[in-house]
Amino acid sequence: MDSVDLHAQAWQETFRKFGKEIPFQDIRGQIGKGGDQLIPVFFSKEELDKFGQKIEKKRDEIFQKKYLPQTKPFPKVRELFERIEHDGKRIALASSAKEDDLDHFKKILRIADLSDAETTAEDAEKSKPDPDIFLAAMKKLGDPSPQEVVVVGDTPYDAIGARQAKLKIIGVLSGGFPENQLRKEGCIEIYRDPADLLARYDESALAKGVPKIATLNSSDVNSSSRAQARTLLHRGYR
């Protein structure tokens, strides 16, 4: 989802209502974290004890009413999902979104029929850069080995969380973070956006980095090679 700037604007507007005028770029650099990780960057413990929960509630109200309708998909997202599915891999949406927001994202991305598992904010105690949301997504896939999983993410906080979960991650630049920052935090490959990843799919870790699901009626595949591959896609909500 093309939503990073919109998330930052929603946080900036929210903080202003609580007496904090924070520069947009300062907030934007924190997008990719959930509210539990982002808010303490800008508010003291005393302020959080006093009205921390109200901040996140107000931000959700502002985002859903004003900014959620402005979110839009990057090109070729559904086609990328279809390519991954065609390649015999399973897809989990590792999202920290509220359930209603996630349903909205799936609808406008046209991917509701293309995921095997998904998470929401209810599935993790802590948001990224903690690994909880990725571990929750893996659990919903049946706890595959980390060697069978590739994460696709667009922020350094995705990369940190994936690394802590011992997962490989490839990065896309459509989140607006620089390539060197994504690589520094552990991304093994970088693509411009979902369309670029689709165009170069055959050379990517999605195609080469994990085993494929074996075709059960194939005569040249033995039972020892029938490992299932999983892809965890973090998109949209921060």
Disulfide bonds with the S-S distance in Angstrom:
none
